[in-house]
């Protein structure tokens, strides 16, 4: 009996050890880092470098999940940079196309600075780099489009612009644990000519005119709805008042009927004691009924 208890104890112990090993023990291979994500909140709760790690939160089933990423990556980006002053068109036709190649290395011990907004996006770093590059290119391009589009100068200075963007991206990345190891053009830059630029300005003008008209129509519609709401409210109040009067004076319906046919009726004989047709009473209280009155509407 004692031996059986020992065997059961060993089985339970091994089962528990296996459960802890599967759920709490993580091995991150060389050249890879991991992010431990809470399934309840979606937050990144831990960054794991290469090696062996024990995560106590894994004791609770389905409490955490692990995402792994390579420390060194190379990505191609086909950037579509909106022409300054034409961003509102939201059209790639009025944009500058720049193909770039970026190589970067991640420092897990410093990447915690941006994990708050990471979520479950497995391409978060490429998406972040793309947003940063777009911002820097727009900043560099803006002087070439104001007050006029200087395409020749822009084409001449494109290599300097790329170098400036590379330096800005490297400085920004270093501060958040992303080391930019290479940044270069991977193809030809497409710059819209002056005709496309001025066509975009005309298109933007038309869009703004349409938006202006839409806002006017929206204001008119909102004003009409408000007027209708006031009218309906007053109309319902009148209906409630009429309903109250009819409830107090049932003969009011007969009076309204006779009023409609007034041109055809010469003489009407009705009972009257209150001074109102058909004994109408707009006050409160019931009238005492009298017999012997003539009712020619029966």
DARAZI-V825441 format. One record per run of one state. SS is the DSSP state (H for helix, E for strand, C for the rest). FROM is the first residue (numbers start at 0). TO is the last residue. Records with the same first field share a line. If there is no record, write none. Layout:
BEGIN
SS=FROM-TO ; FROM-TO
END
This chain:
BEGIN
C=0-0 ; 28-30 ; 38-42 ; 48-49 ; 54-54 ; 59-62 ; 70-70 ; 82-85 ; 89-90 ; 106-109 ; 117-122 ; 145-149 ; 156-156 ; 175-176 ; 185-188 ; 190-192 ; 248-250 ; 260-275 ; 279-297
H=1-23 ; 55-58 ; 86-88 ; 91-93 ; 110-116 ; 123-144 ; 150-155 ; 157-174 ; 193-247 ; 251-259 ; 276-278
E=24-27 ; 31-37 ; 43-47 ; 50-53 ; 63-69 ; 71-81 ; 94-105 ; 177-184 ; 189-189
END
